[in-house]
Amino acid sequence: LAPTLTNGVKLIASVLEDESMHQQVYRNSQQNTNAIISPGDDHEQHEVQFGVDATRLEDYFEPNSVDRIIFNFPHWRGKSNHRHNRLLVKEFLSSSAKVLSKNGEIHVALLNGQGGWEESSLEDWKRTWTVPMFANEAGLLLDRVKLFNVDYNLSSYRGSDRPFSKSQIPRRYVFQQSNGLDQSIQEKYQMSTRHELRLELDRSILQAKGYSVDDLTEGNLILNLLQSKLQSGIRAEMPLREVIPLQHVNPGNDYSPESELLVCLMVYSGESQPMTQELGNQIRARLEDLVDEQLGLKIHKRNYQVSRAFPHKFLEGLLQVVIASHDS
């Protein structure tokens, strides 16, 4: 890569090991170092830095000083461990966000079963490293995912100079700063959180406020209430709602047969802002306060945590599971 870069582009290649250890482990260490730092007439003088911790990049680079950060196949040393690998990518993305320029990009190459976006269901996603979730927590957005055809020797298997199997074509995840985007990212790359809003329907209270039950069960009253207080770059949806007799929900309590509970599935998605569980909880609390102030209805299961962030592309499958469970 280094010799192909045009003038004005400076490459800094870094590794975790110190120079002596790297040369002991990797037989092509010195050869590759020389290829990177060799001067040329048509490109900048590149660098190789040893002993760089990818989870502490702010210790080596100035804030907002790097235009592109590439980390191919991050992996904890030793036998695969999701907990350690998740922590590695989480800390790397958090650190990278501190040194990335406003319009810069972070490229992370990952194998199937690691990144999570390529999975087909929410359950499969939960078994991966959930990388886009950690990116959103670092203030980053997933801008695109593309196949990554590797054209070099994969020579770092568990910290040794051995190739590792990639089984299928890996994918490269590209992240950007949210403040560097001038438009919404594609819906399939957006992250979402969800929760249930449970309202005890009281016709007399609603009528006194100037509303009807139909405004809640058929109309957009809840979304309209929230929309006025929702921050820019976040989208709210209510893809499911159901009216349930309260006697079915709490059979031990003395509810009348006419008492009903409206259960709304609320989904919040980041269009041009990162969506995190923390932000989702703030929006949920804001909605519950609005229901109190504007509708005066009793809220069941108030202050329950929203879900952890998940890719919006899995929402349709989630809805099918919820509908099937209700039908049974």
Buried (B, 14 or more C-beta within 10 A) or exposed (E): EBEEBEEEEEBBBBBBBEBEBBBEBBEEBEEBBEBBBEEEEEBBEBBBEBEBEBBEBBEBBEEEEBEEBEBBBBBBEEEEEBEEBBBBBBBBBBBBBBBBBEEBBBBBBBBBBBBBBBBEEBEBBEEBBBBBBBBBBBBBBBBBBEEBEEEEEBBBEEEEBEEBEBEEEBBBBBBBBBEBBEEBBEBEBBBBBBBBBBBBBBEEBBEEEEBBBEBBBEEEBBBEBBEEEBEEBBBBBBBBBBEEBBBEBEEEEEBEEEBBBBBBBBBBBBBBBBBBBEBBBBBBEBBBEBBEEBBEBBBBEEEBEBBBBBBBBBBEBBBEEBEEEEEE
